[in-house]
Amino acid sequence: MIMTTCGFDQMPSATIERSSRVLAAVIAALGAMTAGCGSDSGAKAADAPLPECTGGVLEADLEMDTLSGPGVDPATGKLRPPPEGSSYAVSATYGVTRPGDAVMERYVPIFEAIHAQLASQPGLLAIQLGGSPSCGSGRTLAVWASTEAMYEFVMSPAHLAGVDAADELLEPGYVVTHWETAEIEGITVEDSVRRIKALAAAAP
């Protein structure tokens, strides 16, 4: 089975557009996915100010878009399984934006650059974005054809700009992690929250 990335730029705009504050958290969190984050055992995680608004707790009012992209079967709305004997790389991010108009002004060009990059990024099979109005948080879940494909995005100029701005745009406590799996049924936001919670529990 062959999956391509053509047509990702036709993803419905509703998948990308939400309230400006939540969107800032989503894109800034995605931009924080650094090459040094490692896997579940090496991701960056820190304590957030409020215990009810942390990466390891599923927000009660979390609104996630449907997983969409060229790796999703349009007939079923489900992610296609990887080729036999292979696996996907999955990345997840969580972040809460800092308050203030200056932050919003700073994020706009970063969002536009990352959006454009994702629209044509080779190896990006599916993405799911969402946020919590009550926490001002954003979450991303992305499925990549391989870890190598994910790191190609990590090293892109648009993403590196997001890396540089992460501490400026996000409150302490943003989380970045990734893992590999061949089990498509387990690629969910709920699973990413569980993994982030495990990271926090294992942190010194």
C-alpha positions as CSV (number, residue, x, y, z in Angstrom):
1,M,0.0,0.0,0.0
2,I,1.4,3.4,-1.0
3,M,0.3,6.6,0.7
4,T,1.3,10.0,-0.6
5,T,1.0,13.5,0.8
6,C,-0.6,15.1,-2.2
7,G,-3.8,16.9,-1.4
8,F,-2.9,17.8,2.2
9,D,-3.2,21.5,1.2
10,Q,-6.9,20.8,0.6
11,M,-7.5,20.1,4.2
12,P,-10.7,21.9,5.3
13,S,-9.9,25.3,6.8
14,A,-12.1,24.5,9.8
15,T,-9.3,22.1,10.8
16,I,-6.9,25.0,11.2
17,E,-9.1,27.9,12.3
18,R,-10.3,28.3,15.9
19,S,-10.2,31.1,18.4
20,S,-7.1,33.2,18.1
21,R,-5.8,32.4,21.6
22,V,-6.3,28.6,21.3
23,L,-4.9,28.6,17.8
24,A,-1.8,30.4,19.1
25,A,-1.3,27.6,21.6
26,V,-1.8,24.9,19.0
27,I,0.7,26.3,16.5
28,A,3.2,27.5,19.1
29,A,3.1,24.0,20.7
30,L,3.6,22.4,17.3
31,G,6.5,24.7,16.7
32,A,8.0,23.7,20.0
33,M,8.7,20.1,18.8
34,T,12.5,20.2,18.9
35,A,14.9,17.7,17.5
36,G,16.2,17.1,21.0
37,C,12.8,16.2,22.5
38,G,13.5,12.5,22.0
39,S,10.8,9.9,22.5
40,D,8.4,9.2,25.5
41,S,11.4,8.8,27.7
42,G,13.1,12.0,26.6
43,A,10.5,14.6,25.9
44,K,10.3,18.0,27.5
45,A,7.8,18.3,30.3
46,A,7.5,20.7,33.2
47,D,5.0,21.6,35.8
48,A,2.3,24.0,34.6
49,P,0.9,26.7,37.0
50,L,-2.6,25.1,37.4
51,P,-3.0,21.3,38.1
52,E,-6.2,21.2,36.2
53,C,-4.6,22.7,33.1
54,T,-1.7,20.4,32.4
55,G,-0.6,18.2,29.5
56,G,-1.4,15.0,31.4
57,V,-5.0,15.9,32.2
58,L,-7.6,15.8,29.4
59,E,-9.5,19.2,29.5
60,A,-13.2,18.9,30.1
61,D,-14.0,21.3,27.3
62,L,-11.3,20.1,24.9
63,E,-12.5,20.5,21.3
64,M,-10.5,18.4,18.8
65,D,-11.0,18.4,15.1
66,T,-11.2,15.2,13.2
67,L,-7.9,13.6,12.2
68,S,-7.4,14.6,8.6
69,G,-4.9,14.3,5.8
70,P,-3.8,12.0,3.0
71,G,-3.3,9.0,5.3
72,V,-7.0,9.1,6.3
73,D,-9.4,6.9,4.3
74,P,-12.2,9.3,3.2
75,A,-14.7,6.5,3.0
76,T,-14.3,5.6,6.7
77,G,-12.6,8.7,8.2
78,K,-10.0,6.4,9.8
79,L,-6.3,6.3,9.5
80,R,-5.0,3.7,7.0
81,P,-2.7,1.1,8.5
82,P,1.0,1.4,7.8
83,P,2.5,-1.0,5.2
84,E,3.1,-4.5,6.5
85,G,6.2,-4.7,8.7
86,S,6.4,-0.9,9.3
87,S,5.1,1.6,11.8
88,Y,4.2,5.3,12.0
89,A,5.8,8.0,14.0
90,V,3.3,9.9,16.1
91,S,4.0,13.3,17.6
92,A,2.0,15.1,20.2
93,T,2.3,18.6,21.7
94,Y,0.6,20.6,24.4
95,G,0.9,24.2,25.3
96,V,-0.7,27.2,26.9
97,T,-0.1,30.6,25.4
98,R,1.2,33.6,27.4
99,P,-1.3,36.4,27.6
100,G,-1.0,39.7,25.8
101,D,-1.4,41.3,22.4
102,A,2.3,41.2,21.7
103,V,2.2,37.4,21.9
104,M,-0.6,37.3,19.4
105,E,1.2,39.6,17.0
106,R,4.3,37.6,17.3
107,Y,2.6,34.3,16.6
108,V,0.8,35.3,13.3
109,P,3.8,35.1,11.0
110,I,4.9,31.9,12.7
111,F,1.5,30.4,12.3
112,E,1.4,31.3,8.6
113,A,4.8,29.8,7.9
114,I,4.1,26.6,9.8
115,H,0.7,26.3,8.1
116,A,2.3,26.7,4.7
117,Q,5.0,24.2,5.6
118,L,2.5,21.6,6.8
119,A,0.3,21.9,3.7
120,S,3.1,20.5,1.5
121,Q,5.2,18.6,4.1
122,P,6.3,15.2,2.7
123,G,5.6,12.3,5.0
124,L,2.9,14.1,7.0
125,L,0.0,11.7,6.8
126,A,-2.6,13.1,9.2
127,I,-3.0,15.8,11.8
128,Q,-5.5,16.7,14.5
129,L,-5.7,20.1,16.2
130,G,-7.7,21.3,19.1
131,G,-7.8,23.4,22.2
132,S,-9.5,24.2,25.5
133,P,-11.0,27.6,25.9
134,S,-11.0,27.4,29.7
135,C,-7.3,26.6,29.9
136,G,-6.3,28.6,26.8
137,S,-4.4,25.4,25.8
138,G,-3.7,23.8,22.5
139,R,-3.0,20.2,21.5
140,T,-1.7,18.6,18.3
141,L,-1.5,15.0,17.2
142,A,0.4,14.3,14.0
143,V,1.0,11.1,12.2
144,W,4.2,10.7,10.1
145,A,5.2,8.1,7.6
146,S,8.4,7.7,9.5
147,T,10.6,9.3,12.2
148,E,12.9,10.5,9.4
149,A,9.9,12.3,7.8
150,M,9.0,13.9,11.1
151,Y,12.6,15.2,11.6
152,E,12.5,16.7,8.1
153,F,9.8,19.0,9.4
154,V,11.6,19.5,12.6
155,M,14.6,20.9,10.7
156,S,12.5,23.1,8.4
157,P,13.0,26.9,8.7
158,A,9.4,27.4,9.6
159,H,9.6,24.9,12.5
160,L,12.9,26.2,13.7
161,A,11.4,29.7,14.0
162,G,8.7,28.2,16.2
163,V,11.4,26.5,18.3
164,D,13.1,29.9,18.8
165,A,9.8,31.5,19.8
166,A,8.4,28.7,22.1
167,D,9.6,30.2,25.4
168,E,8.3,33.6,24.3
169,L,4.9,32.4,23.3
170,L,4.2,29.6,25.7
171,E,3.8,29.3,29.4
172,P,6.2,26.9,31.2
173,G,4.8,23.4,31.2
174,Y,4.5,22.9,27.4
175,V,5.1,19.3,26.5
176,V,6.5,17.7,23.3
177,T,6.8,13.9,22.7
178,H,6.7,11.3,20.0
179,W,6.6,7.6,19.7
180,E,6.4,4.8,17.0
181,T,3.5,2.4,16.6
182,A,1.8,0.2,14.1
183,E,-1.4,0.0,16.0
184,I,-3.6,2.7,14.4
185,E,-6.5,2.2,16.9
186,G,-4.2,3.6,19.6
187,I,-3.4,6.8,17.8
188,T,-5.7,9.1,19.8
189,V,-5.6,12.3,21.7
190,E,-6.5,10.3,24.8
191,D,-3.5,8.1,24.4
192,S,-1.2,11.1,23.9
193,V,-2.6,12.6,27.2
194,R,-1.8,9.3,28.9
195,R,1.7,9.3,27.6
196,I,2.3,12.9,28.6
197,K,1.0,12.1,32.1
198,A,3.5,9.2,32.3
199,L,6.3,11.6,31.3
200,A,5.3,14.0,34.1
201,A,5.2,11.1,36.6
202,A,8.7,9.9,35.6
203,A,10.2,13.4,35.7
204,P,12.7,14.0,38.5
